[in-house]
Amino acid sequence: MKIVLFVVAAVLFVGSFLMFGYADQFPEPMNFILFLGGILVASLALMIPFHLADKFD
């Protein structure tokens, strides 16, 4: 089960890089929202191994 959590966390972390990269391609209000979403998704991806991996032994 920890392998599935690792894969989900890795996909979210790489997806946050894509959100950071594509943020400048969108119009003015959306680029800030997309960049902020990338920060939140990266934080969620880092939260998974630290907080949820212990619960799924």
C-alpha positions as CSV (number, residue, x, y, z in Angstrom):
1,M,0.0,0.0,0.0
2,K,2.9,2.3,0.6
3,I,4.0,1.9,-3.0
4,V,0.6,3.2,-4.2
5,L,0.9,6.2,-1.9
6,F,4.4,6.9,-3.2
7,V,3.2,6.8,-6.8
8,V,0.3,9.1,-6.0
9,A,2.7,11.5,-4.2
10,A,5.2,11.4,-7.1
11,V,2.5,12.1,-9.7
12,L,1.2,15.0,-7.7
13,F,4.7,16.4,-7.2
14,V,5.5,16.2,-10.9
15,G,2.1,17.6,-11.8
16,S,2.8,20.6,-9.6
17,F,5.9,21.3,-11.7
18,L,3.7,21.3,-14.7
19,M,1.4,23.8,-13.0
20,F,4.3,26.0,-12.2
21,G,5.6,25.9,-15.8
22,Y,2.3,26.5,-17.5
23,A,1.2,29.3,-15.2
24,D,2.8,32.0,-17.4
25,Q,0.8,30.9,-20.4
26,F,-2.6,31.8,-19.0
27,P,-4.2,35.2,-18.8
28,E,-3.6,37.5,-15.8
29,P,-6.0,36.3,-13.1
30,M,-5.6,32.6,-14.0
31,N,-1.8,32.5,-13.8
32,F,-1.8,33.4,-10.2
33,I,-4.4,30.9,-9.4
34,L,-2.6,28.2,-11.3
35,F,0.7,29.0,-9.6
36,L,-0.9,29.0,-6.2
37,G,-2.6,25.7,-7.0
38,G,0.9,24.3,-7.9
39,I,2.1,25.3,-4.5
40,L,-0.8,23.6,-2.8
41,V,-0.5,20.4,-4.8
42,A,3.3,20.3,-4.0
43,S,2.5,20.7,-0.4
44,L,-0.1,18.0,-0.6
45,A,2.4,15.7,-2.3
46,L,4.9,16.2,0.5
47,M,2.2,15.7,3.1
48,I,1.4,12.2,1.9
49,P,4.6,10.5,2.9
50,F,5.0,12.4,6.1
51,H,1.5,12.0,7.5
52,L,-0.4,9.4,5.7
53,A,2.2,6.6,5.2
54,D,2.1,5.7,8.9
55,K,-1.6,5.1,8.8
56,F,-1.4,2.6,5.9
57,D,1.0,-0.1,7.3
